[in-house]
Amino acid sequence: MTRHGGFFDSDLLARLARLEITARRVVDGFLAGKNRSSRHGFSIEFVEHREYTPGDDLRHLDWKVLGRMDRYYIKRYEEETNITGMLLVDASASMTYGSGHVTKFETAAVTASALGYMLNRQRDAVGLALHDSDLRVYQPPSVRLVSLANIAGELRETTPSGKTAFDEIVKRVVMELPRRCLFVILSDFFVPIAEIESALRFLYYRGHEAIVLQVLDPAERHFPFTTNTLFRGLEDRRDLIAEPHRLRRRYLDILEKFIGDVRSLAQDCAFDYQLLDSPADVGPAVATLLARRISRQRTGRRGRGG
Amino acid sequence: MGELFVNPWLLGGLALASAPIIIHLLNRRRFRVHEWAAMDFLLQAAVTNRRRLKFEDLILLALRVLVIVLFVFMVARPLVTGGGAGWREDERVVVLDDSFSMEVFTPTGAVFENARESAINQVQDAIGRGMAVSLRRGSRPDATALTVGRPVAEDGETGEGAPASVIESGSDVLRAVRELKSGDIPLRLGRAVTQLVEEAHADKSPVFRRVVLISDFRAVDWLSEGGDVAESIEAAFHAVRQDDMASRFGFQLVDVGRSDVENVAVTGLETVSDQILAGVPVKLRVEVTNFSSIERARIEGELEIGESDVAAFTPLFRVPLPPFESVPPGESASVEVDYTFDQGGQYLVRATLEKDQLARDDDSFLVVSVRDEIHVVIVDGDPGRDRFRGEAGFLAAALAPRGRLTTGVDVRVVSEPITADLVEDADVVFILNRQTIAASEWDVLEPRVRDGTGLAFFLGNRVDPDAYRPGGLNDESERRFLFAARLSELEREPTERPTIRIEDDAHPAFAVVAGVEGFSFRDVRFERFFGLEPIDGARVVARFDGAGGDVPAIVESQLGRGRVVIFNTTADRDWSDWPTDPSYVIVLQEWVRYLTPRRGSSFNITAGDEISWRVTPGKIYDVETPLGDRHPVRAEGDEPVERLSFAGTSRAGFYRLLERDRPREDAGPSIQPEEPPMVRWYACRRPARESDLAPLGEARLRELLEAGEIKYSIGQEVDVDAFREEREGELWRWLAIAAGLILLTELAVAWWFGRT
C-alpha cells in the first residue's frame, strides 16, 4: 500500500468514493438524506452556517446574521447529523506488529482515516478513541473538518504500546457518548474472547451499532516461519523458543477458531465483521463490508415494505 | 576389544554419537528473535504440543545417534565367530627370503636390497596399524629375527645365533632390517609355513596372521626335481588346511625376483679319490652348471689352494682351470686338475669362476684332508716263513710294494693277540686265517671299528667257523656286524673252480675297474671257500658263480663309522691263485682306501648343516665364520658331553674350529705364553640347486596356491582388505545396511514431524 500525505491512500479512498452515492441512499445515517433520519434533533451543538434554501425550517434561521448582514443563513446543529461515528482504534503494542512495511496499527489507522473521511464528507460526526489498556486519546464526534484533521493527526502521531483492555475501554467510551452511535472498531482483538463478548454485547444492549474490523498481519494468518525462532511477546514480553514449522498447524487451528469466535460474536450482535489481514486489500475488504451492509439494508427495507 | 573389532581404535568415533544431542542443544541456543503479537495462541499451541514435540525430538535424536553408532561400528568392523570366540588384532609375519639367489645384481641394484626395503615397508606399515609384527629369515624360519609388539619366543634366535630383539621404535626397526644379510641357506618355505601353523596351534587365541613372503619365487623353492610341488610345501599347505587354520592365515606374496638373469655356478668341487695321501697325485674335480637360457662357452676359472696353519684362508697356489669349452643351458660340465699334496694335513681349496650377475655362487670351497700314509696292521694267524709264502707276505707286498712308486700304505705285520696298543694307530686291520678270535679281541676291535677303523678278514684252513661270532649267542647285538656272516664247513672242492661275480660294479672298491674289459680278477679261479651266510644288514659285494653256487665271496658290513669286509678266501695261494694275479694288488689297494676312515668328508658340509666334532676333555672351542665372527661353543650344563656342534653355518666359506685348553679357574695371571690352539678347518658349500634362478612364474604359483586352497594375494602393496573380506563373522555390511535404513527412516520421520 502506498501512502500519500499521511495515512490516506488515494487508491483506497477512490474505491470508497465510488460507493458513496449508493451508500448515501441506503445506509442509515451513514449516507446523506437526513429527512429520513430518525435521529435528527438530538444534538444542540452548533456546527456551522449555510445559506438558506427554500423549504428550510425557519426555526433554524440565524436571526442575528440576518440582522447584521441581511443575509439568510441557517444554523446547523449537531443534531442535524444523521449518525455519530466513533472510530475505536486499538493502539496497544500488539498492533505494532507487521511482517512487511506496514504494521497492523498503520493498517487500522489508514482504514479508520478513510472511514472517518467518508463520514465527514457526509456531514456526519466522527470521533476517535485510541486505546491500549487505557483510553489514550478521546476525541468526541464532530462533523467539523478540523476534527477530521485532528483524527488523522492523532492516528499519525500515536505510537502503539501497552496492553489491550477492550471491554473496559468500550464501556468508558460509551459512557462518554451522549447518544447512540456507530462504532467502527479496529483491533486485532488479542484479548480474551470473554472480554470481547462482554464489550460487544454491551454495545448491542445499549443500542449502538458496530462495524468490527479485525486487523491481522499476513504472518499472523499464515505463520510462514521455518527456522528456529525465539518469539517474544509484544505486550507482555513472554518468550517462546520454537521450531515454527512444527507448531504451525496447531497455531493456525487456534487462530482460526479465535477469528471464528470473534466473527460469531459480532454477528450475534448484528454487527458487521470484516477481517483485514492484508494491508493491500484494505480497500476491497472495506468495500466488501459496505456492499454487504447495503445489501442487508435493501433486504431489510423490502422486508419492512412487504 | 581387539578381539572383537578389526579396527578397534576407530571405536573412539562413538563420541560422535553425542553430536546430534549437542547439535540439538546448540540449535536451541541458536535462533533468531522475532517479536510477536499473537503470543497467546502460540503459547497455547506450544503447550498443547509440548509432549508430542518432546516425543518427536526423542525419536529423532535416538535415530540420529543410532545412525552414528552404527556407522562407527561399521568402520570399526566388528567380528563375530561361532562359539563365542573372538578375533584378536592382526599379526603380520614377514618372511624374507635371505637365500643367496636374492643377491642377483641388476641394473637397479641387488634384488635383496629391494626385498629388504619391501620388508621395511611391511614392518612399518604393521607398526603404523598397531599390529604385532615379526620378521623371519626364510632360511631359518624357526628363529625370529625381529619382533615388534609381541614377546619373543624363548628359543627365538637369529640366524647368527644372536637372540631376536624386541624393537619398538621405527628407527630401530629400519636399522635392524637394514643390517640383515643374505645367507647361503636355501629358502625353507615349507618349514616356515609349518612352523607358523605350529605356533598358531600353540596360540589358542584366533589371531589372523598375514604372512608376507618376500622372495624371488624360483621354481626350485617350490618344486621338487620332478616338477611336482615340493613335499615340504605340500605338507605345509596340508597343515594350513587342517583344523581351521585356513581361516587364520593369509599369504601375501611379494615377488622381487628377476627372470632375465644369466647365471653360471660352481656346483661341485671334490677330490676324485676318497683317500688323499701325501705325495700321491690326486684329481680335483670342478663342476660348473649353466643355469642360463643360452649356451655358455669358454668359462674360465682357477683353483686356489692354501694351507691350514693360517688365521684366514690365504691362497698359496693358483691353478688355472682348463676352460669349460661349451656348457649348454641347464647342463653341467666338469674338469679335473691333478695336484699332489706334499705332506699330510688339511688344505683349503677354493674354485672360482669369472663373475656374473650372481657372483655369490661363482666359487666353492673344499677342505682336503691329506694323510701322510695309511696305517695297516696285518694280524697273521698263520705266520709264513718268507715274503711270499704266508698270507701276510702276499698281502703286505700288495699293499706296500717295494720300489720308487709309493702307495702311501704303511704295513705292520703281527701275529700276537690283538690288543688296544696293537691297533691304536691302525687305519685298517687285516686278520688273516686266524683260528679263533677271543672275546677280549672283539672287545678291542669294536670301539675302533665304531670310530672308523676298517676291518678285513681273510679266511683259511685254520679258521674255526664257530669261533667267528663276535656277538656270541646274542644275535641282536650290533657287535655281530664285526663279522657279519655265519661260516659253515668248507665247501667241497668243486670239480670246476668257480670265478667271482661282482654284484655291484659301482662299489667304490671296484669303481676303478668298472667297465674295464679283461680285468683279470674276473678270471681268477677259486678252489675252496667256506659256506657263508651273511646276516641281515650285511651286503654281498661278490659271489662265486658257476660251480660256486652263488656262495658269497665278499661280504661287507658297517658298524658305527667303520667298515668291515670278509673275503671268503685266503690271502695266499692256498685256496686260489688270486695273490699271483695283478688284480690282487689293485683290488686290495682299493679296499684299503675304502676301509680307511674318511676323515676329509666330515670337513665338508653344506650351508645349514651342523659342524660337529668329538669333544676332548679339558678343551674349549670357538668357531670362526667366513665373515670373521668368532662364536664360543660350549656344552650346556656341567655334564661333560661327547660331541659339540655349531649350527650357524649360514654362509659358504671356510670355518675355523679352534680348540684350546680350558683355563683353570684357580689359575692366576700367567706369564707363560698361551699354547696356540689346535685348528680344524671346515668348508661350507652352497646347495647347488640354489643357483637355479628359473622363476616359478605367477601362473604356476597361482595354480599351486589355489590347488593348496591357500588364501593369498600377490603384489607389493599391503591390501588391508585382501583377506578380511573372507573372514567369517564380519558384520560391517549388515551394519552399513542398517545404518542406511535408519538414515532413511530418520529422514522420513523428520519430514513427517516437520511437515506443515
HADDOCK unambig.tbl for C-alpha pairs under 7 A between the chains (distance, minus, plus):
assign (segid A and resid 94 and name CA) (segid B and resid 37 and name CA) 4.67 0.50 0.50
assign (segid A and resid 97 and name CA) (segid B and resid 36 and name CA) 6.79 0.50 0.50
assign (segid A and resid 97 and name CA) (segid B and resid 37 and name CA) 6.21 0.50 0.50
assign (segid A and resid 190 and name CA) (segid B and resid 38 and name CA) 6.86 0.50 0.50
assign (segid A and resid 228 and name CA) (segid B and resid 31 and name CA) 4.98 0.50 0.50
assign (segid A and resid 228 and name CA) (segid B and resid 32 and name CA) 6.73 0.50 0.50
assign (segid A and resid 229 and name CA) (segid B and resid 31 and name CA) 4.83 0.50 0.50
assign (segid A and resid 229 and name CA) (segid B and resid 32 and name CA) 4.91 0.50 0.50
assign (segid A and resid 229 and name CA) (segid B and resid 33 and name CA) 5.78 0.50 0.50
assign (segid A and resid 229 and name CA) (segid B and resid 34 and name CA) 6.64 0.50 0.50
assign (segid A and resid 230 and name CA) (segid B and resid 31 and name CA) 6.12 0.50 0.50
assign (segid A and resid 230 and name CA) (segid B and resid 32 and name CA) 6.00 0.50 0.50
assign (segid A and resid 230 and name CA) (segid B and resid 33 and name CA) 4.68 0.50 0.50
assign (segid A and resid 230 and name CA) (segid B and resid 34 and name CA) 5.96 0.50 0.50
assign (segid A and resid 231 and name CA) (segid B and resid 33 and name CA) 6.07 0.50 0.50
assign (segid A and resid 231 and name CA) (segid B and resid 34 and name CA) 4.93 0.50 0.50
assign (segid A and resid 231 and name CA) (segid B and resid 35 and name CA) 5.63 0.50 0.50
assign (segid A and resid 231 and name CA) (segid B and resid 36 and name CA) 5.75 0.50 0.50
assign (segid A and resid 232 and name CA) (segid B and resid 34 and name CA) 6.05 0.50 0.50
assign (segid A and resid 232 and name CA) (segid B and resid 35 and name CA) 4.61 0.50 0.50
assign (segid A and resid 232 and name CA) (segid B and resid 36 and name CA) 5.54 0.50 0.50
assign (segid A and resid 233 and name CA) (segid B and resid 35 and name CA) 5.90 0.50 0.50
assign (segid A and resid 233 and name CA) (segid B and resid 36 and name CA) 5.07 0.50 0.50
assign (segid A and resid 233 and name CA) (segid B and resid 37 and name CA) 5.76 0.50 0.50
assign (segid A and resid 233 and name CA) (segid B and resid 39 and name CA) 5.52 0.50 0.50
assign (segid A and resid 234 and name CA) (segid B and resid 35 and name CA) 5.95 0.50 0.50
assign (segid A and resid 234 and name CA) (segid B and resid 36 and name CA) 5.70 0.50 0.50
assign (segid A and resid 234 and name CA) (segid B and resid 37 and name CA) 5.34 0.50 0.50
assign (segid A and resid 245 and name CA) (segid B and resid 754 and name CA) 6.07 0.50 0.50
assign (segid A and resid 245 and name CA) (segid B and resid 756 and name CA) 5.75 0.50 0.50
assign (segid A and resid 246 and name CA) (segid B and resid 753 and name CA) 6.93 0.50 0.50
assign (segid A and resid 246 and name CA) (segid B and resid 754 and name CA) 5.30 0.50 0.50
assign (segid A and resid 246 and name CA) (segid B and resid 756 and name CA) 6.79 0.50 0.50
assign (segid A and resid 247 and name CA) (segid B and resid 45 and name CA) 6.35 0.50 0.50
assign (segid A and resid 247 and name CA) (segid B and resid 46 and name CA) 6.56 0.50 0.50
assign (segid A and resid 248 and name CA) (segid B and resid 756 and name CA) 6.37 0.50 0.50
assign (segid A and resid 249 and name CA) (segid B and resid 756 and name CA) 6.21 0.50 0.50
assign (segid A and resid 250 and name CA) (segid B and resid 45 and name CA) 5.38 0.50 0.50
assign (segid A and resid 251 and name CA) (segid B and resid 41 and name CA) 6.08 0.50 0.50
assign (segid A and resid 251 and name CA) (segid B and resid 42 and name CA) 5.74 0.50 0.50
assign (segid A and resid 251 and name CA) (segid B and resid 45 and name CA) 5.13 0.50 0.50
assign (segid A and resid 254 and name CA) (segid B and resid 41 and name CA) 6.25 0.50 0.50
assign (segid A and resid 255 and name CA) (segid B and resid 41 and name CA) 6.50 0.50 0.50
